């Protein structure tokens, strides 16, 4: 009988143990270089004009907005990280179309509430919708996601418009990945970091890192001097072979052909990959007739349920559909052998992802000044099927420290990293 490992291999699934990590790192670095030069690349390599020089002033209090989903938050953020006066409000445009004035009034009212408690005049705003960053740390909205209905805002510089309604002032706008990078500075204290990487692995994935301005060829002389954070939009990396299961998930997604790398490691897709594997295995006769029939009736599979099933973890108050599908112990054992490699591969590819960006920073040559990697996201920290964080660290030790003598540190997790990072953007 075909083993689960052979079955996966026959369908083009490369297990973690068989991945050519160094070759993938090289491909990542090549795509990054092309993107910085403005050449055709799967990585957008978006200049943010945000630097990392200086330290966040301890005790300073910043009025911060965080918008990126169906709700937005306002709070006062103090360094070391402390968040006070937090309030959640519905994102304008989630409950029907809103006009320009109604849209900005929601944010202006929140800043008016917070300003009396702030000691820093500049506002920090984590704005995580597709937007073009500008040199004055504003953001021009390119399009809405998350079903926001506020068409009059598209094309506007949202910071400039908000400040106009506040009667002036200053603002620093960053997206969630850039904010996650900046949040690492909240953990440095007396430490010295040679550079920084911000990484998100939750529903989706992305990386930001610090690049020398001289290397951003597509900006020419407009790049200026020093360094700035680059938002890579790295989930779109395409120079990687996909299995038949990955291609099936991609074809059924809302954006086929895009975000191929993200669809191999992020939480929105791992459950779907597992279900494609189970359905193919059922047709190949790898389960009992009863389990094969049950698999055929599963329309979709959440990553949380696949993860809990592989970890043999029962979440209180949540029934797992796979427990009934694979009620027979032999079927359950087979299913876990087929699905566990999905999470093992995700951890290995995450390490490749981070290694490439740590290398690209040019930092980490001295162990006393490592590259700071701030990781955020539920898939990174909450996956149970494999010891995700420990696996990534073990891989990075080989890819960076032993192979290249590049030293890194995955910084302590920063709660509410987007808000903390937005506050630091307003301080630096």
N, C-alpha and C positions, 0 to 999 in steps of 0.2 A: 504494500500500500504506500502511496505517496505520503511523505512526511509533510507537516505544515511548512517547514522551512523550504523544502523542495517546491511545494505548491506556490509559495510566494515568489520564489526565484523564477519559476516558469512564467509568471505573469509580470516579470520585470521589476519586482519589488526588491530593492537593494537593502539588505539588513544593515543595521548599524555597524556590525563587525566587518562588513565588506565595503563600506564607503571609503572612497579615496579622499580623505579629508584635506590633504595638502593640495591636491589638484583643485578642489572646490574653493579653497582659500585663494588660490592663484586666480581663478575665474572671477571671484568677487572683487579682488583688487584690480583686475583688468577692467571690469565694468565700472568701478568707481573712477578710475583714471579717465575713461572715455566720457563719463557723465560730467566730470569736472571741466573737461575741455570743450563740452558742448557737442561732442560726437554722439552718434547713435549708440544708445545704451539702454538696458532695461532698468537702470537706476537713474532717477531724476536728479539726484545730488543738488538739492535746492539750497542756495545760499540764504542764510537767515539774518546776517548782519548783526548777530548777537555774539558778543565775546564772553570770555570767562575770567578775564583779568580781575584781580582784586578779591577781597573777602567780604562776605555779607556781614554787616555790622550787627553784633549781638545786641539784643534789646530793641532793635528797630522794629516798627510795626507798620505793615503795608496793607492797604485796602486791595483785596484781590477778588477777581471774578474768574469763574471756571465754567466755560460753556463748551459742550461737545456732544451732548446727547439730547434727550427729551426734557431734561431739566438743566438749570444752571444754578451755581452756588455763589454766594458771596460770603466773605469772611475777612477778619483781620489775622494776618499771618505774622508771627514773631519768630525771630531767630535767636537761639536754637529753636527748631520747629515746634511751634505751639499755635494752635488754631482756635480763635475765639470768635464769638458773635456770628457764628455760622448760621446761614439760612438757605434753604433750598426753595427754588421757585420754578414754575413751569417755564420752559424755553418758549419765548414768543414765537408763534407760528405753529405750535404743535396741536393746537385746538381750533384750527381754522386759519385762514389767511389773515395776516396783519399788515398794516401799512408801515411806512418808514417811521413816522413819529411815534406810533405805538410801540414799535420794536425798540427803539432807543430809550424810550421813557422807562421801560422795565429795568434797564441797566443803569440809567442815570439815577433812578430812585434808589437803587441798591447802593450805589456809590455815595449818594447823599446821606444814606443811613450810616455808612461806615466811616466816612471822612473824619468825623469828630474824634474817632479813636485812633486814627493813623498818625504816625510821627514822620513818615516818609511821604512827600508830596506826590511822587509819581505813582500811578496806578499799575498794578500787574494784572494781566488778563491772559489766561490760558484759553485760546480760541481754537478748537480742534475740528474745524471744518476746512474743506479744501480752499486754501487761500495763498496768495502770493505775498511773501514777506518783503518789506521795503526797508531801505536804509535807516529810516527814522523809527524803526521798530513798530510800524503799523502793519496792517494786514488787509489786502484787497481780496474780498470774497470772490472766488471763482464760481462756485456752485454750492448748493445746499445738499446735505445728506440727512439721514434720519427723518425724512418726511417733513422737514421744516418748510412751512409755506409763508415766505416773506420775500416775494420776488423783487421788490424794490431795493433790497439790500445788495443783491448780486451786482458785482462790479464796483461797489463802494469800498472806500478805506474806512473800516469800521471804527478804528481808533479815533481818526480825525472827526468823524461824525459824532461819536459819543462826546468827545471833548467840547465840540461846538455847543452841545446841549448842556454841558456842565459849566459853560462860561470860560473855558480854557483849562490849562494844566498840561501834564505830561503823562504818557502811557507807554508801557512796554508790552507788546503782544507776542506770545510764543504759542506753538502747538504743544500737544501733550508729550511728544517724544523729546522735544527740546527742553521742555520743563522738567522732564524726568532726568535728563542729563544735568541740568542746573541744580536739581535737588541734591545731587551728590555733594555739592559745596556746603550743604547744611550739615554734613556728617564729618567734614574734614577736621574741624577743631584745630589742633596744633599740627596735624599731619600735613605732609606735602605730597600733592599729586602732580605728576608730570603732564597728564592730559586726562580727558574725560570721554566716556561713551555713555549715552543714554539708550536704554533698550526696553521695549514693551513687548510682552508676549502674553496676550490675553485672548480676546475674541479674534484679534488680528495681530500683526507684528510690524515693527519698524525699528530702525536704528538711527541715531544722530551721533555725531562725533565732532571733534575739534580739528580743523584743517588750517594750514598756513594759507593766508590770502594769496601769496605768490603762486600757489598751486591751482588756484581757481581760474583756469585759463579763459573760461567763457565770459568772465566779467572784465577781462582785460585790465586796464589801469583803474577801472572803477572799483576793483576789489580792495584797493587801499593797502595798508600795511598791517602787520600783526597777524592775527588769526581770527577765525569766526567758526561758529557752529554750522555744520552742514546737515540738513535733514535729507537723508538718503532715499526715503520711501523704499526701503530695502525689501519689503515683502514682495515687490514686483520682480526681484531677481529671477532671471529665466534660464541661466546657463547651468541647468541641472536636469538630469534624466528623470522622467516620471514613469511610474508603473501604470499598468492598465487601470488600476483602481484610482490612482490620482487623476488620470485623464478623464475617467468617468465622472468623478466629483467635479472637476473643472467644467466639463461639458454641461452639467446640470446646474451650475452656479449662475448667479446673475451677471457675471462678467467673465464669460469664457475667454481663455487666452491671456488673461491678466492675473497678476498676483499669484503666479504659479508657486513661488517659494512659500508664500504665506499659507497657501492651501495645503502644504505638506507639514506645517509645524504648529499652526494656530488653532485655538480652541473652537472656532466656528466650523472647522472641517474635519478634525480627527475622528469624531463619531461617524461622519459620513464615509470616511475612508474605511473604517471598520465594518460598516454595514455593506459596502461594496465587496469587501473581502468575504464576509459571511455568505452573501448571496452567491458569489462565484463558487465558494467552497461547497455550498449546499448542492449546486448543480453538478459539481464534480464528485458527489457521493461521499463527502468527508464527514457528514453527520448522519445520524439515524433518520429514518423516514419521517418520524414525528418532528424532530428538530428542523429538518429541511423544510417541511411544510410551514412550520411556525416562522422561520426566517423569511419565507416568501411573503408573509403577511405583514412584515414590519415596513412601514412607509418611510420613517425617518428615525435616526438614532442620535440622541444628544451625546456630546462628548463626555459630559459628567457621568452619564449612565455607563458608557463604555469604560471609562476610567474606574468607576466604583466596582464594576463587574470584574475587571482584570485584577483589581486590588483586593477583591473579596470583602469589600466594605459596603455595609448597608447604612445609607444615610437616614437618620431618624425622620419619619414623616414623608419619605419619598420611596415609592415602589419602583423597582428597576425592571423594565420589561424583559431584559435578558435573563433574569432569574427564572422566568417561566418558559422562555424560548429554549433555554438550555437547562431544563430541569434534570435531565439525566447527567450524572457525574462525568461520564465519558465524553458526552457532548460538550459539557462545560470546560473540561480539560482541553479538548481540541480547540474550542473557541478562544480560550485564553492564549494558547500557543500561537494561534493565528493573529490575534489582536495585539498582544504585548509588543511585538516588533514595531507597531505604529508609534508607540510612545518612546521606545528606545531610539528609533530613527529620529524622532522629533528632538530629543535631547542632544543627540550627536550633531544634528544640523544646526541647532541653536549654538553649540560651541563653535562650529565653523563660522557661523554668522558673527559672533562676538569676536572671535580671533581675528577675522579679517579687518574689522574696524579698529581693534586695539592696535594692530600692526600699522594701519594707515595713519593713526595719530602721530606716529614717530616717537612716542614716549615709551617709558618703561625700561630704559636701559639700566637704570640704577634701582636696586631693590628698595632703597629708602624713599624713592619717589615713583611708585607704581602708577599705572593707568587705572583711574577709578572707573569702574563699570557699575552704574546704577540700574538695576533690573526692576521692572515693575510688571504687574499683570497676573491674573489668576492662573493661567496655564503654567507659568513659570513656578509660582509658589504653592499652588494647590493641587497639582497633579499627584495622584497617589499610586498609580500603576508602577511607576519607577521613581527612585529617589532623584528627582529632576535636577534640583540645585546641585546636589553632590556629584551627579553624573557630569554636569556641565563643568564644574570646577576641575574634576579629574581630567576631562578632555582638554581643558584650557591649560592645565599644567603641562601637558604633553605638547600641545600646539604652540604655546607661547614660551613658557619658561624653559623647558628642556630642549625644544627644537630651535628657538630663536633668542633665548636669553632676554626675553621681554617679560617684565614683571607687571602683574595686574592685581587689583583687589576688587572683589565684588563687595560694594559698600553695604552697610546695614540698610535694610529695607526702610524707606522713608514713607510713612503713612501720608496719604493725600499728596503724593509727589507732584501732581500737576499744579496744585495750589502753592505748594512750597517753592517749586521752581519758578512760577510766575512772580512770586514775591522777590526772589533773588534776582530775576531779570530786571525788576524795577530798581534794585539797589546797586547793581554793578555798572 
